[in-house]
Amino acid sequence: MSNITIYTSPTCGFCHMAKEYFKAKKIEFVEKDVSQDAAALEEAVAKSGQMGIPVIDIDGTITVGFNRVEIDAMLAKRAEG
């Protein structure tokens, strides 16, 4: 089971970019569509404290939006641990 979850919406361009980035790096993730899943929306807001998406949860570390530098830093930390 992946310890990476991406909370997305089908109309979110940054969500698509985030998913493609993880796919290109061959990193598995679980996608939760907040437009179809009210519980996923509640999880995303509870984790991030915001309504923005994508919300990316890597081993319990949260980032909102698509920021390659921040994501790479989170993945590097994950690889160290």
C-alpha positions as CSV (number, residue, x, y, z in Angstrom):
1,M,0.0,0.0,0.0
2,S,1.3,3.4,-1.0
3,N,1.9,6.0,1.7
4,I,1.3,8.8,-0.8
5,T,-2.2,10.1,-1.3
6,I,-3.1,12.9,-3.8
7,Y,-6.5,14.6,-3.2
8,T,-7.7,15.7,-6.6
9,S,-10.6,16.9,-8.8
10,P,-11.0,16.1,-12.5
11,T,-11.1,19.8,-13.4
12,C,-7.9,20.8,-11.6
13,G,-4.9,21.3,-13.9
14,F,-2.4,21.3,-11.0
15,C,-3.9,17.9,-9.9
16,H,-3.2,16.5,-13.3
17,M,0.3,17.8,-13.3
18,A,1.0,16.3,-9.9
19,K,-0.3,12.9,-10.9
20,E,1.7,12.9,-14.1
21,Y,4.8,13.9,-12.2
22,F,4.5,11.0,-9.8
23,K,3.7,8.6,-12.7
24,A,6.8,9.9,-14.6
25,K,8.9,9.2,-11.5
26,K,7.3,5.7,-11.3
27,I,6.1,6.5,-7.7
28,E,2.8,4.8,-6.7
29,F,0.1,6.9,-5.1
30,V,-3.5,6.7,-4.1
31,E,-5.8,9.2,-5.7
32,K,-8.9,10.5,-3.9
33,D,-11.3,12.5,-6.0
34,V,-12.7,15.2,-3.7
35,S,-15.5,16.1,-6.2
36,Q,-17.0,12.6,-5.9
37,D,-16.0,11.6,-2.3
38,A,-17.2,13.8,0.6
39,A,-15.1,11.9,3.1
40,A,-12.0,12.5,0.9
41,L,-12.8,16.2,0.8
42,E,-13.1,16.3,4.6
43,E,-9.8,14.4,4.9
44,A,-8.0,16.9,2.6
45,V,-9.3,19.9,4.5
46,A,-8.5,18.3,7.9
47,K,-4.9,17.5,6.7
48,S,-4.2,20.8,5.0
49,G,-6.4,23.3,6.8
50,Q,-7.3,24.7,3.4
51,M,-9.8,24.1,0.6
52,G,-7.2,24.2,-2.2
53,I,-6.1,21.1,-4.2
54,P,-4.2,19.1,-4.9
55,V,-3.4,18.1,-1.4
56,I,-0.4,15.8,-1.4
57,D,0.2,13.6,1.6
58,I,3.6,11.9,1.6
59,D,4.0,9.7,4.8
60,G,2.0,12.3,6.8
61,T,3.8,15.4,5.4
62,I,1.3,17.6,3.6
63,T,1.7,20.1,0.8
64,V,-1.0,22.0,-1.1
65,G,-0.6,22.7,-4.8
66,F,2.0,21.4,-7.2
67,N,5.5,22.5,-6.2
68,R,8.2,20.2,-7.7
69,V,10.9,21.5,-5.4
70,E,8.8,20.9,-2.3
71,I,7.6,17.5,-3.5
72,D,11.2,16.4,-4.4
73,A,12.4,17.5,-0.9
74,M,9.6,15.4,0.6
75,L,10.5,12.4,-1.5
76,A,14.2,12.8,-0.7
77,K,13.4,12.8,3.1
78,R,11.2,9.7,2.5
79,A,14.1,7.9,0.8
80,E,16.4,8.7,3.8
81,G,14.0,7.4,6.3
